[in-house]
Structures are given as C-alpha cells and as structure tokens.
Amino acid sequence: MNDTLGVIPDNDPTGVTRDITLSGAGLVGTARLNVDITHPFIGDLVISISKDGRAPIELLREDLVEGNRLMRSFTVPDFAGLDAAGVYSLHVVDAAAGDQGTLNRWNLEVLLQ
C-alpha cells in the first residue's frame, strides 16, 4: 500500500507519479491496481502504470465517472509473465483546466504464476 498523498496538479501533463518497489522471485500471473483518488471532476483524469521504465499502460482516460471520488480496481494483463520484482510507477494526470485533485492512496496486488 502506498499512502503517500499526491496532489494532482491542474491541467499539467507532469501529473503526479508514485512508485512501489517489489522484491522477491517469481513471475507475475495476475496484477491488479487499486486507486483512491479525490477530484472535483473524475472525467479530467488519465491514469497509467509502468514497470521498470517500460512504456506506460493507460488504464483510464477521461472517463465520465460520476462523483468526485474514484475508488477503483484495474486488472493489468500486460504484466503477466514478467519478473514480479521491480519498480512499478503509477502516473495520474489532470488533463483539463479548472481544478486539481488528490491521489489518496494506491496499491498493486501481484499474484505469482
């Protein structure tokens, strides 16, 4: 679990990035990202995750989600078969002007093959 709060800057492609480092041996069977984000308009958000500097995998792009809190899980099939150890980076961007949000917490569940 990563409970390091992160302000999601308004209309800024830099966004907020948070890392989790996993150690140990084994290959990823299933990976699931869980996020808890507060934002006045969830539809502004772009959420992606990457591993060890690889190209990011986009999980949400400006989805018209109701409310101002996003508590959601995303399955990440792209990690299946990769070495589970490494640095996983979550990136959240506010892609529209007018407000900012907060990455409250997130975690990554990895089940080995």
C-alpha positions as CSV (number, residue, x, y, z in Angstrom):
1,M,0.0,0.0,0.0
2,N,1.3,3.5,-0.9
3,D,-0.4,6.1,1.4
4,T,1.9,8.9,0.2
5,L,-0.6,11.7,-0.7
6,G,0.0,13.3,-4.0
7,V,-1.6,16.5,-5.3
8,I,-2.7,16.1,-8.9
9,P,-1.8,19.5,-10.5
10,D,-4.5,21.2,-12.6
11,N,-4.1,20.7,-16.4
12,D,-0.5,19.6,-16.1
13,P,0.9,16.7,-18.2
14,T,3.5,16.1,-15.5
15,G,0.7,15.0,-13.1
16,V,1.8,13.0,-10.0
17,T,3.9,9.9,-10.1
18,R,4.3,7.4,-7.2
19,D,6.4,4.3,-7.1
20,I,6.2,0.9,-5.4
21,T,9.2,-1.4,-5.4
22,L,8.5,-5.2,-5.1
23,S,11.2,-7.7,-4.4
24,G,11.3,-11.5,-4.4
25,A,11.4,-14.1,-7.1
26,G,8.6,-15.2,-9.4
27,L,6.7,-14.2,-12.5
28,V,3.5,-12.2,-12.5
29,G,0.4,-14.2,-13.0
30,T,-2.2,-11.5,-12.3
31,A,-1.7,-7.8,-11.4
32,R,-4.4,-5.5,-10.1
33,L,-4.0,-1.8,-9.5
34,N,-6.3,-0.3,-6.8
35,V,-6.6,3.5,-6.6
36,D,-8.4,6.0,-4.3
37,I,-8.5,9.5,-5.9
38,T,-10.5,12.6,-5.0
39,H,-11.1,15.1,-7.7
40,P,-14.0,17.5,-8.5
41,F,-14.4,16.0,-12.0
42,I,-13.1,12.5,-12.4
43,G,-13.5,12.8,-16.1
44,D,-10.4,15.0,-16.2
45,L,-8.1,12.2,-15.2
46,V,-5.7,10.0,-17.1
47,I,-4.3,7.0,-15.1
48,S,-1.4,4.9,-16.3
49,I,1.1,2.4,-14.8
50,S,4.5,1.3,-15.9
51,K,7.1,-1.2,-14.7
52,D,10.9,-0.6,-14.7
53,G,10.7,2.3,-17.1
54,R,8.8,0.5,-19.8
55,A,6.1,2.3,-21.8
56,P,3.2,3.2,-19.6
57,I,-0.1,1.2,-19.8
58,E,-3.1,3.6,-19.9
59,L,-5.9,2.3,-17.7
60,L,-8.3,5.3,-17.7
61,R,-8.6,8.3,-20.0
62,E,-11.1,11.0,-19.2
63,D,-13.9,8.5,-18.3
64,L,-17.2,10.1,-17.5
65,V,-17.3,8.7,-14.0
66,E,-20.0,10.1,-11.6
67,G,-19.0,11.8,-8.4
68,N,-15.8,13.3,-7.0
69,R,-14.1,10.2,-5.7
70,L,-12.7,7.3,-7.7
71,M,-12.1,4.1,-5.8
72,R,-11.5,1.5,-8.5
73,S,-9.5,-1.6,-9.4
74,F,-7.9,-2.2,-12.8
75,T,-6.5,-5.5,-14.0
76,V,-3.2,-5.1,-15.7
77,P,-2.7,-8.1,-18.1
78,D,0.4,-6.5,-19.7
79,F,2.4,-7.5,-16.6
80,A,1.6,-11.2,-16.9
81,G,4.8,-13.3,-17.4
82,L,7.2,-10.5,-16.3
83,D,9.5,-10.8,-13.4
84,A,7.4,-9.6,-10.4
85,A,10.4,-7.8,-8.8
86,G,10.9,-4.3,-9.9
87,V,9.7,-0.7,-9.7
88,Y,6.0,-0.1,-10.6
89,S,5.1,3.6,-11.3
90,L,1.6,5.0,-11.1
91,H,1.0,8.2,-13.0
92,V,-2.1,10.3,-12.7
93,V,-2.7,13.4,-14.8
94,D,-5.5,16.0,-14.7
95,A,-6.0,16.7,-18.5
96,A,-8.3,19.7,-18.2
97,A,-8.2,23.1,-16.6
98,G,-10.3,24.3,-13.7
99,D,-9.5,22.1,-10.7
100,Q,-7.0,19.8,-9.0
101,G,-7.3,16.5,-7.1
102,T,-5.5,14.2,-4.7
103,L,-4.2,10.7,-5.0
104,N,-5.2,9.5,-1.6
105,R,-3.7,6.0,-1.8
106,W,-3.0,3.2,-4.1
107,N,-1.7,-0.3,-4.2
108,L,-0.7,-3.1,-6.6
109,E,-1.7,-6.7,-5.9
110,V,0.5,-9.2,-7.7
111,L,-0.3,-12.9,-7.8
112,L,2.5,-15.1,-9.0
113,Q,2.2,-17.8,-11.7
